[in-house]
Amino acid sequence: WRWMVVKDAEKKAGLAELYRRAGGDYLAAAAAETPAGTQSGRVMDSANYLAQNLEKVPVMVIPLIIGRLDDPALAAPAGGGITNAAAGLMGSIIPAMWSFQLALRSRGLGSCYTTLHLGLEGEAAELLGIPPHMTQAGLIPVAYTKGTDFKPASRPPVEEITYLDTYKNPIA
């Protein structure tokens, strides 16, 4: 992998514009369908706030993978198809991104994993001089947090989302 750290104000503004252009319709539609005052509503409010203010973060980090999904050299063995190839391509960088985000948190920094700009990945690559054989795996805004009173998000019970041996067979 490679890591692209973006601090330049003009480049951050360009990435923010791409993010809004690539994700604007999705964010608007999702917000319209999400009930206000719910956890999902708060997530959508946060997502829209990020989109409107992305260029203001001190640093953006774009994790890069060496290779492209359409590269025959990365094709899945035994005709595994696009799902297998995508899992193989993303399989090692996603844990690296998570580790990076945990390291940030241990140093008092906040971050979130975003992918909306990938709809315009080619334009982002052009803006940042990323060569065509590299795949952008996301965009991670990095900033200091407002406070440290973090708490776990509300989650559905494990029995509702975890199955044993057969889909929809609760693990409980």
Backbone as ProteinMPNN parsed JSONL, in Angstrom:
{"seq_chain_A": "WRWMVVKDAEKKAGLAELYRRAGGDYLAAAAAETPAGTQSGRVMDSANYLAQNLEKVPVMVIPLIIGRLDDPALAAPAGGGITNAAAGLMGSIIPAMWSFQLALRSRGLGSCYTTLHLGLEGEAAELLGIPPHMTQAGLIPVAYTKGTDFKPASRPPVEEITYLDTYKNPIA", "coords_chain_A": {"N_chain_A": [[0.831, -1.184, 0.0], [0.203, 2.36, -0.18], [0.231, 5.638, 1.263], [-1.51, 8.579, 0.938], [-1.128, 11.726, 2.064], [-2.883, 14.604, 2.581], [-2.537, 17.969, 2.901], [-2.539, 20.441, 1.749], [-4.407, 23.345, 1.162], [-5.826, 24.025, -1.219], [-5.93, 21.585, -2.568], [-7.326, 20.048, -0.701], [-9.753, 21.426, -0.786], [-10.467, 20.87, -3.418], [-10.794, 18.065, -3.29], [-12.923, 17.976, -1.466], [-14.926, 19.182, -2.973], [-15.196, 17.287, -5.024], [-16.087, 15.144, -3.46], [-18.584, 16.114, -2.564], [-19.861, 16.414, -5.039], [-19.812, 13.786, -6.045], [-21.25, 12.439, -4.06], [-23.516, 13.893, -3.404], [-26.252, 13.554, -4.368], [-26.844, 11.026, -3.328], [-26.544, 11.503, -0.531], [-28.572, 13.415, -0.126], [-30.905, 11.974, -0.843], [-30.794, 9.84, 0.997], [-30.942, 11.243, 3.418], [-33.513, 12.305, 3.214], [-35.058, 10.046, 3.492], [-34.58, 9.185, 6.027], [-35.627, 8.978, 9.336], [-35.924, 11.815, 11.435], [-34.246, 12.494, 14.541], [-33.629, 9.901, 15.207], [-31.135, 7.281, 15.644], [-30.106, 6.699, 13.121], [-30.842, 9.038, 11.826], [-29.22, 10.887, 13.158], [-26.733, 9.972, 12.309], [-26.946, 10.528, 9.568], [-27.18, 13.331, 9.698], [-24.625, 13.913, 10.643], [-23.094, 12.921, 8.502], [-23.891, 14.646, 6.441], [-23.027, 17.08, 7.517], [-20.254, 16.645, 7.506], [-19.824, 16.455, 4.717], [-20.441, 19.081, 3.951], [-18.429, 20.499, 5.171], [-15.934, 19.414, 4.684], [-13.497, 20.317, 3.535], [-12.38, 21.785, 5.563], [-11.059, 20.205, 7.406], [-7.965, 19.445, 9.082], [-6.233, 17.553, 7.9], [-6.346, 15.197, 5.253], [-6.402, 11.769, 4.501], [-5.583, 9.45, 2.073], [-5.761, 6.159, 1.546], [-3.885, 3.964, -0.477], [-3.865, 1.368, -2.896], [-1.632, -0.798, -4.472], [-2.163, -1.526, -7.657], [-4.987, -2.489, -9.747], [-8.448, -3.287, -9.823], [-9.317, -4.225, -12.269], [-7.058, -5.304, -13.355], [-5.566, -7.922, -15.04], [-3.597, -9.463, -13.805], [-4.316, -9.5, -11.184], [-6.536, -10.995, -11.124], [-9.038, -13.153, -9.855], [-8.312, -16.432, -8.627], [-9.18, -19.51, -10.279], [-11.488, -18.602, -11.584], [-12.937, -17.012, -9.768], [-14.338, -14.647, -9.876], [-15.592, -11.207, -9.713], [-16.236, -10.534, -7.061], [-14.503, -12.082, -5.474], [-12.054, -11.114, -6.419], [-12.247, -8.397, -5.669], [-12.419, -8.637, -2.877], [-9.92, -9.714, -2.356], [-8.265, -7.628, -3.22], [-8.981, -5.472, -1.529], [-8.73, -6.62, 0.925], [-6.415, -6.494, 2.591], [-5.835, -3.828, 3.018], [-7.988, -2.654, 4.312], [-7.958, -3.575, 7.083], [-5.544, -2.278, 7.712], [-6.238, 0.414, 7.463], [-8.101, 0.586, 9.535], [-6.441, 0.063, 11.738], [-4.791, 2.314, 11.532], [-6.7, 4.299, 12.096], [-7.335, 3.628, 14.751], [-4.861, 4.148, 15.941], [-4.772, 6.905, 15.55], [-6.899, 7.696, 17.234], [-5.834, 7.008, 19.728], [-4.103, 9.013, 20.049], [-5.558, 11.255, 20.472], [-6.928, 12.129, 18.233], [-9.541, 12.345, 15.808], [-11.308, 10.463, 13.299], [-12.836, 9.312, 10.242], [-13.96, 6.738, 8.084], [-14.453, 7.165, 4.737], [-16.046, 6.917, 1.514], [-17.268, 8.211, -0.584], [-16.072, 9.951, -2.48], [-14.929, 8.25, -4.263], [-16.523, 7.735, -6.43], [-15.728, 9.55, -8.256], [-13.097, 8.91, -8.717], [-11.055, 9.016, -10.676], [-10.817, 11.773, -11.23], [-9.971, 12.66, -8.728], [-7.529, 11.339, -8.609], [-6.19, 12.647, -10.664], [-6.082, 15.258, -9.615], [-4.344, 14.855, -7.457], [-2.125, 13.682, -8.532], [-1.934, 10.91, -8.619], [-0.851, 7.843, -9.838], [-2.178, 5.877, -12.636], [-2.158, 3.109, -12.087], [-2.734, 2.727, -9.466], [-5.055, 2.168, -6.8], [-7.492, 3.972, -5.126], [-8.535, 3.597, -1.837], [-10.294, 4.824, -0.167], [-11.197, 7.773, 1.727], [-9.919, 9.444, 4.4], [-10.779, 11.727, 6.663], [-9.008, 13.672, 9.038], [-8.879, 14.979, 12.283], [-8.75, 16.985, 15.309], [-10.763, 15.999, 18.062], [-13.907, 17.16, 19.448], [-13.988, 17.153, 22.57], [-13.987, 14.168, 24.689], [-15.881, 12.344, 25.384], [-16.799, 9.788, 24.399], [-18.973, 7.132, 23.386], [-20.266, 3.804, 22.99], [-22.093, 3.125, 19.991], [-25.615, 2.609, 19.604], [-26.646, -0.656, 19.018], [-28.169, -3.361, 17.163], [-29.502, -6.314, 18.788], [-27.309, -9.13, 19.127], [-28.417, -11.575, 18.381], [-30.169, -10.892, 16.388], [-28.669, -10.266, 14.187], [-26.694, -12.096, 13.723], [-25.973, -15.277, 12.525], [-26.232, -18.877, 12.676], [-24.821, -21.427, 10.971], [-26.915, -21.475, 8.996], [-28.511, -19.043, 6.988], [-30.433, -16.617, 8.63], [-30.845, -18.237, 10.843], [-30.842, -17.866, 14.114], [-28.023, -17.215, 16.228], [-28.205, -17.482, 18.924]], "CA_chain_A": [[0.0, 0.0, 0.0], [0.801, 3.688, -0.036], [-0.669, 6.552, 1.973], [-1.459, 9.949, 0.43], [-1.518, 12.68, 3.098], [-3.217, 15.855, 1.903], [-2.62, 19.119, 3.799], [-2.663, 21.634, 0.924], [-5.783, 23.847, 1.22], [-6.476, 23.941, -2.531], [-6.198, 20.174, -2.865], [-8.421, 19.633, 0.179], [-10.979, 22.012, -1.338], [-10.796, 20.094, -4.613], [-11.327, 16.766, -2.863], [-14.234, 18.214, -0.862], [-15.86, 19.436, -4.074], [-15.439, 15.98, -5.644], [-16.875, 14.38, -2.489], [-19.958, 16.609, -2.619], [-20.4, 16.123, -6.365], [-20.013, 12.337, -6.165], [-22.171, 11.911, -3.06], [-24.613, 14.805, -3.078], [-27.574, 12.957, -4.595], [-27.002, 9.943, -2.356], [-26.759, 12.071, 0.799], [-29.889, 14.057, -0.097], [-31.934, 10.929, -0.848], [-30.727, 9.103, 2.263], [-31.435, 12.124, 4.477], [-34.961, 12.43, 3.059], [-35.694, 8.785, 3.889], [-34.155, 8.826, 7.379], [-36.406, 9.706, 10.339], [-35.188, 12.722, 12.328], [-34.236, 12.133, 15.949], [-33.206, 8.513, 15.396], [-29.692, 7.103, 15.48], [-29.829, 6.842, 11.686], [-30.949, 10.466, 11.524], [-28.008, 11.552, 13.655], [-25.649, 9.576, 11.405], [-27.115, 11.303, 8.331], [-26.81, 14.716, 10.006], [-23.163, 13.941, 10.713], [-22.572, 12.734, 7.14], [-24.115, 15.89, 5.699], [-22.119, 18.09, 8.064], [-18.924, 16.358, 6.974], [-19.792, 16.826, 3.298], [-20.468, 20.537, 3.837], [-17.264, 21.103, 5.826], [-14.791, 18.517, 4.525], [-12.245, 21.026, 3.236], [-11.884, 22.437, 6.781], [-10.262, 19.307, 8.249], [-6.531, 19.73, 8.935], [-5.545, 16.574, 7.056], [-7.084, 14.086, 4.648], [-5.508, 10.668, 4.152], [-6.143, 8.523, 1.089], [-5.011, 4.906, 1.444], [-3.742, 3.533, -1.867], [-3.494, -0.016, -3.156], [-0.857, -0.948, -5.704], [-2.912, -2.398, -8.555], [-6.363, -2.136, -10.077], [-9.354, -4.428, -9.848], [-9.425, -4.747, -13.633], [-5.753, -5.814, -13.781], [-5.623, -9.387, -15.165], [-2.662, -10.102, -12.871], [-4.987, -9.612, -9.887], [-7.771, -11.763, -11.308], [-9.246, -14.194, -8.851], [-7.997, -17.781, -9.106], [-10.261, -20.457, -10.589], [-12.704, -17.914, -12.0], [-13.667, -16.573, -8.585], [-15.193, -13.512, -10.18], [-15.301, -9.864, -9.22], [-16.321, -10.495, -5.6], [-13.256, -12.638, -4.962], [-10.977, -10.188, -6.758], [-12.399, -7.198, -4.841], [-12.061, -8.997, -1.502], [-8.468, -9.85, -2.305], [-7.633, -6.321, -3.378], [-9.253, -4.628, -0.362], [-8.617, -7.411, 2.142], [-5.328, -6.157, 3.507], [-5.758, -2.402, 3.341], [-9.043, -2.272, 5.257], [-7.426, -3.658, 8.448], [-4.516, -1.249, 7.899], [-6.943, 1.678, 7.702], [-8.67, 0.503, 10.878], [-5.323, 0.236, 12.677], [-4.422, 3.725, 11.444], [-7.703, 5.075, 12.817], [-7.154, 3.369, 16.185], [-3.666, 4.888, 16.354], [-5.175, 8.311, 15.64], [-7.721, 7.878, 18.432], [-4.973, 6.929, 20.908], [-3.363, 10.277, 20.107], [-6.508, 12.351, 20.613], [-7.422, 12.564, 16.932], [-10.705, 11.641, 15.306], [-11.304, 10.188, 11.864], [-13.908, 8.434, 9.771], [-13.689, 6.122, 6.789], [-15.435, 7.583, 3.745], [-15.792, 6.401, 0.164], [-18.082, 8.895, -1.591], [-15.283, 10.558, -3.562], [-14.482, 7.219, -5.2], [-17.318, 7.849, -7.642], [-14.942, 10.411, -9.15], [-11.721, 8.535, -8.383], [-10.135, 9.494, -11.71], [-10.579, 13.206, -11.026], [-9.152, 12.779, -7.517], [-6.178, 10.909, -8.987], [-5.598, 13.734, -11.444], [-5.818, 16.358, -8.683], [-3.253, 14.515, -6.542], [-1.015, 13.066, -9.25], [-1.883, 9.475, -8.328], [-0.735, 7.133, -11.117], [-3.348, 5.062, -12.979], [-2.106, 1.721, -11.601], [-3.037, 2.738, -8.032], [-6.474, 2.218, -6.441], [-7.813, 4.678, -3.89], [-9.389, 2.736, -1.018], [-11.179, 5.647, 0.642], [-10.69, 9.082, 2.131], [-10.045, 9.514, 5.856], [-10.524, 13.038, 7.248], [-8.378, 13.573, 10.357], [-8.959, 16.242, 13.023], [-8.92, 16.846, 16.747], [-12.17, 15.845, 18.423], [-14.481, 18.095, 20.414], [-14.259, 16.359, 23.761], [-13.588, 12.754, 24.676], [-16.942, 11.566, 26.022], [-17.3, 8.856, 23.398], [-19.668, 5.96, 23.906], [-20.65, 2.904, 21.898], [-23.357, 3.379, 19.306], [-26.657, 1.618, 19.818], [-26.57, -1.724, 18.021], [-29.202, -4.388, 17.347], [-29.031, -7.486, 19.533], [-26.501, -10.056, 18.338], [-29.281, -12.633, 17.848], [-30.876, -10.407, 15.2], [-27.775, -10.018, 13.05], [-25.683, -13.153, 13.632], [-26.645, -16.544, 12.233], [-25.45, -20.095, 12.862], [-24.892, -22.468, 9.945], [-27.887, -21.174, 7.942], [-28.982, -17.657, 7.034], [-31.613, -16.346, 9.459], [-30.903, -19.135, 11.991], [-30.164, -17.088, 15.158], [-26.903, -17.867, 16.901], [-28.549, -17.657, 20.337]], "C_chain_A": [[0.866, 1.233, 0.0], [-0.243, 4.559, 0.663], [-0.457, 7.961, 1.426], [-1.993, 10.861, 1.53], [-1.707, 14.028, 2.418], [-3.415, 16.948, 2.947], [-2.858, 20.42, 3.037], [-4.133, 22.069, 0.838], [-6.506, 23.727, -0.122], [-6.816, 22.494, -2.89], [-7.31, 19.63, -1.968], [-9.75, 20.18, -0.336], [-11.423, 21.251, -2.585], [-11.382, 18.74, -4.27], [-12.719, 16.92, -2.247], [-15.291, 18.449, -1.94], [-16.194, 18.125, -4.786], [-16.339, 15.117, -4.754], [-18.344, 14.793, -2.559], [-20.611, 16.275, -3.966], [-20.715, 14.632, -6.506], [-21.115, 11.837, -5.233], [-23.393, 12.742, -2.764], [-25.995, 14.199, -3.234], [-27.849, 11.848, -3.587], [-27.317, 10.508, -0.968], [-28.138, 12.707, 0.913], [-31.001, 13.013, -0.026], [-31.96, 10.176, 0.479], [-31.268, 9.947, 3.41], [-32.955, 12.243, 4.417], [-35.697, 11.188, 3.551], [-35.405, 8.398, 5.338], [-34.942, 9.637, 8.399], [-35.517, 10.569, 11.244], [-35.276, 12.21, 13.761], [-33.848, 10.693, 16.239], [-31.687, 8.435, 15.284], [-29.309, 7.27, 14.013], [-29.897, 8.304, 11.266], [-29.725, 11.233, 11.983], [-26.806, 11.211, 12.778], [-25.736, 10.385, 10.114], [-26.776, 12.779, 8.554], [-25.297, 14.868, 10.022], [-22.547, 13.815, 9.324], [-22.741, 14.002, 6.309], [-23.218, 17.012, 6.204], [-20.706, 17.888, 7.52], [-18.823, 16.799, 5.518], [-19.717, 18.345, 3.127], [-19.2, 21.199, 4.357], [-15.962, 20.347, 5.604], [-13.477, 19.252, 4.308], [-11.62, 21.678, 4.47], [-11.046, 21.513, 7.665], [-8.78, 19.6, 8.042], [-5.831, 18.824, 7.929], [-6.567, 15.583, 6.5], [-6.054, 13.018, 4.294], [-6.244, 9.749, 3.177], [-5.254, 7.287, 1.042], [-5.028, 4.425, -0.008], [-3.312, 2.076, -1.931], [-2.708, -0.037, -4.455], [-1.579, -1.974, -6.566], [-4.327, -1.898, -8.747], [-7.203, -3.405, -10.146], [-9.451, -5.046, -11.238], [-8.094, -5.255, -14.192], [-5.815, -7.343, -13.859], [-4.685, -10.112, -14.2], [-3.286, -10.284, -11.492], [-6.266, -10.433, -9.972], [-7.843, -12.893, -10.287], [-8.913, -15.564, -9.426], [-9.265, -18.592, -9.362], [-11.574, -19.754, -10.909], [-13.551, -17.432, -10.849], [-14.523, -15.347, -8.785], [-14.797, -12.24, -9.461], [-15.336, -9.798, -7.693], [-15.028, -10.992, -4.977], [-12.099, -11.678, -5.219], [-11.036, -8.938, -5.88], [-12.001, -7.48, -3.398], [-10.554, -9.125, -1.359], [-7.764, -8.512, -2.372], [-7.783, -5.474, -2.112], [-8.928, -5.317, 0.963], [-7.502, -7.042, 3.089], [-5.321, -4.684, 3.88], [-6.85, -1.977, 4.321], [-8.58, -2.456, 6.702], [-6.336, -2.615, 8.72], [-5.158, 0.109, 8.171], [-7.521, 1.703, 9.112], [-7.578, 0.7, 11.933], [-4.858, 1.686, 12.701], [-5.411, 4.577, 12.245], [-7.623, 4.845, 14.327], [-5.935, 4.109, 16.723], [-3.981, 6.378, 16.477], [-5.937, 8.566, 16.933], [-6.86, 7.871, 19.681], [-4.146, 8.196, 21.085], [-4.291, 11.483, 20.151], [-7.056, 12.891, 19.306], [-8.623, 11.719, 16.523], [-10.605, 11.454, 13.802], [-12.561, 9.409, 11.518], [-13.546, 7.945, 8.377], [-14.799, 6.536, 5.835], [-15.052, 7.037, 2.374], [-16.507, 7.192, -0.926], [-17.264, 9.458, -2.743], [-14.86, 9.534, -4.614], [-15.33, 7.167, -6.466], [-16.646, 8.715, -8.69], [-13.453, 10.172, -8.905], [-10.715, 9.066, -9.4], [-9.808, 10.968, -11.553], [-9.734, 13.446, -9.778], [-7.71, 12.391, -7.82], [-5.469, 12.008, -9.762], [-5.213, 14.904, -10.541], [-4.558, 16.109, -7.859], [-2.049, 13.877, -7.232], [-0.846, 11.591, -8.946], [-1.831, 8.728, -9.658], [-1.911, 6.176, -11.364], [-3.312, 3.622, -12.479], [-2.4, 1.613, -10.105], [-4.553, 2.841, -7.826], [-6.626, 2.977, -5.129], [-8.81, 3.824, -3.103], [-10.367, 3.518, -0.156], [-10.559, 7.005, 0.863], [-10.962, 9.196, 3.626], [-9.737, 10.937, 6.311], [-9.985, 12.856, 8.671], [-8.422, 14.944, 11.023], [-8.971, 15.943, 14.52], [-10.409, 16.76, 17.048], [-12.6, 16.966, 19.36], [-14.875, 17.273, 21.632], [-13.843, 14.911, 23.587], [-14.651, 11.864, 25.318], [-17.612, 10.627, 25.014], [-17.998, 7.688, 24.074], [-20.059, 5.082, 22.731], [-21.982, 3.324, 21.283], [-24.349, 2.281, 19.662], [-26.605, 0.602, 18.678], [-27.723, -2.702, 18.233], [-28.64, -5.567, 18.135], [-28.319, -8.471, 18.607], [-27.365, -11.143, 17.692], [-29.983, -12.209, 16.558], [-29.971, -10.294, 13.977], [-26.706, -11.089, 12.855], [-26.389, -14.498, 13.51], [-25.675, -17.707, 12.389], [-25.79, -21.1, 11.767], [-25.824, -22.175, 8.766], [-28.359, -19.737, 8.109], [-30.322, -17.589, 7.763], [-31.811, -17.357, 10.585], [-30.141, -18.448, 13.119], [-29.093, -17.897, 15.877], [-27.219, -18.162, 18.362], [-28.946, -19.041, 20.59]], "O_chain_A": [[2.085, 1.169, 0.157], [-1.436, 4.255, 0.654], [0.662, 8.474, 1.45], [-3.168, 10.785, 1.889], [-0.799, 14.533, 1.757], [-4.327, 16.879, 3.771], [-3.328, 21.399, 3.617], [-5.001, 21.269, 0.488], [-7.682, 23.364, -0.155], [-7.876, 22.223, -3.454], [-8.141, 18.841, -2.418], [-10.759, 19.475, -0.323], [-12.615, 21.018, -2.784], [-12.357, 18.308, -4.885], [-13.595, 16.088, -2.481], [-16.418, 17.968, -1.826], [-17.355, 17.882, -5.117], [-17.243, 14.442, -5.245], [-19.236, 13.946, -2.608], [-21.782, 15.897, -4.015], [-21.768, 14.264, -7.028], [-21.839, 10.904, -5.582], [-24.229, 12.344, -1.953], [-26.827, 14.315, -2.334], [-28.954, 11.745, -3.054], [-28.248, 10.048, -0.306], [-28.806, 12.557, 1.937], [-31.934, 13.154, 0.764], [-33.032, 9.906, 1.021], [-31.973, 9.434, 4.278], [-33.615, 12.279, 5.455], [-36.847, 11.282, 3.981], [-35.925, 7.395, 5.826], [-34.932, 10.866, 8.339], [-34.493, 10.108, 11.75], [-36.257, 11.573, 14.146], [-33.749, 10.304, 17.402], [-31.034, 9.396, 14.88], [-28.305, 7.908, 13.699], [-29.1, 8.756, 10.444], [-29.245, 12.124, 11.283], [-25.955, 12.065, 12.531], [-24.721, 10.874, 9.618], [-26.156, 13.407, 7.696], [-24.754, 15.832, 9.482], [-21.588, 14.517, 9.002], [-21.841, 14.386, 5.562], [-22.707, 17.805, 5.413], [-20.044, 18.846, 7.122], [-17.849, 17.442, 5.128], [-19.005, 18.836, 2.251], [-18.923, 22.349, 4.015], [-14.974, 20.623, 6.284], [-12.448, 18.846, 4.846], [-10.458, 22.082, 4.432], [-10.385, 21.99, 8.588], [-8.375, 19.966, 6.938], [-4.946, 19.264, 7.195], [-7.515, 15.188, 7.179], [-4.956, 13.338, 3.837], [-7.374, 9.329, 3.426], [-4.124, 7.351, 0.556], [-6.06, 4.475, -0.678], [-2.503, 1.613, -1.127], [-3.076, 0.628, -5.423], [-1.6, -3.16, -6.238], [-4.806, -1.02, -8.031], [-6.699, -4.473, -10.495], [-9.646, -6.254, -11.37], [-8.009, -5.597, -15.371], [-6.088, -7.996, -12.852], [-4.951, -11.252, -13.82], [-2.838, -11.128, -10.715], [-6.997, -10.549, -8.989], [-6.834, -13.493, -9.918], [-9.203, -15.831, -10.592], [-10.295, -18.371, -8.725], [-12.647, -20.242, -10.555], [-14.778, -17.442, -10.945], [-15.359, -15.036, -7.937], [-13.82, -12.193, -8.714], [-14.541, -9.074, -7.093], [-14.515, -10.376, -4.043], [-11.264, -11.455, -4.343], [-10.005, -8.467, -5.399], [-11.328, -6.667, -2.764], [-9.979, -8.695, -0.359], [-6.782, -8.282, -1.667], [-6.828, -4.833, -1.673], [-8.86, -4.663, 2.004], [-7.631, -7.258, 4.294], [-4.846, -4.327, 4.958], [-6.653, -1.032, 5.085], [-8.795, -1.547, 7.504], [-6.221, -2.124, 9.843], [-4.677, 0.868, 9.012], [-7.442, 2.719, 9.802], [-7.777, 1.424, 12.909], [-4.565, 2.229, 13.766], [-5.004, 5.472, 12.986], [-7.824, 5.78, 15.101], [-5.969, 4.639, 17.834], [-3.512, 7.038, 17.403], [-5.66, 9.531, 17.645], [-7.115, 8.64, 20.607], [-3.56, 8.422, 22.144], [-3.862, 12.608, 19.895], [-7.596, 13.997, 19.272], [-8.709, 10.535, 16.849], [-9.902, 12.197, 13.118], [-13.261, 8.91, 12.4], [-12.909, 8.654, 7.597], [-15.972, 6.278, 6.106], [-13.888, 6.735, 2.111], [-16.357, 6.863, -2.103], [-17.726, 9.441, -3.884], [-14.478, 9.902, -5.725], [-14.896, 6.61, -7.474], [-16.961, 8.622, -9.876], [-12.655, 11.109, -8.887], [-9.634, 9.518, -9.021], [-8.658, 11.373, -11.723], [-8.879, 14.331, -9.766], [-6.776, 13.036, -7.344], [-4.285, 12.267, -9.543], [-4.133, 15.475, -10.692], [-3.793, 17.036, -7.592], [-1.057, 13.564, -6.574], [0.268, 11.07, -9.006], [-2.68, 8.953, -10.521], [-2.558, 5.721, -10.421], [-4.355, 2.968, -12.451], [-2.322, 0.523, -9.538], [-5.245, 3.519, -8.586], [-5.966, 2.66, -4.139], [-9.818, 3.381, -3.653], [-11.196, 2.915, 0.525], [-9.536, 7.347, 0.271], [-12.103, 9.06, 4.066], [-8.571, 11.33, 6.349], [-10.451, 11.991, 9.413], [-8.052, 15.948, 10.416], [-9.174, 14.805, 14.941], [-11.222, 17.379, 16.362], [-11.771, 17.632, 19.981], [-15.99, 16.755, 21.699], [-13.414, 14.481, 22.516], [-14.349, 10.751, 25.749], [-18.825, 10.67, 24.809], [-17.656, 7.306, 25.193], [-20.17, 5.562, 21.602], [-22.876, 3.815, 21.973], [-23.96, 1.158, 19.983], [-26.528, 0.976, 17.507], [-28.203, -2.859, 19.355], [-27.429, -5.788, 18.144], [-28.689, -8.62, 17.442], [-27.076, -11.582, 16.579], [-30.348, -13.05, 15.736], [-30.46, -10.233, 12.849], [-25.902, -11.002, 11.928], [-27.286, -14.816, 14.291], [-24.462, -17.548, 12.253], [-26.927, -21.56, 11.666], [-25.539, -22.594, 7.644], [-28.58, -19.27, 9.227], [-31.217, -18.402, 7.534], [-32.858, -17.339, 11.232], [-28.91, -18.438, 13.099], [-29.241, -19.098, 16.102], [-26.566, -19.006, 18.976], [-29.275, -19.392, 21.723]]}, "name": "protein", "num_of_chains": 1, "seq": "WRWMVVKDAEKKAGLAELYRRAGGDYLAAAAAETPAGTQSGRVMDSANYLAQNLEKVPVMVIPLIIGRLDDPALAAPAGGGITNAAAGLMGSIIPAMWSFQLALRSRGLGSCYTTLHLGLEGEAAELLGIPPHMTQAGLIPVAYTKGTDFKPASRPPVEEITYLDTYKNPIA"}
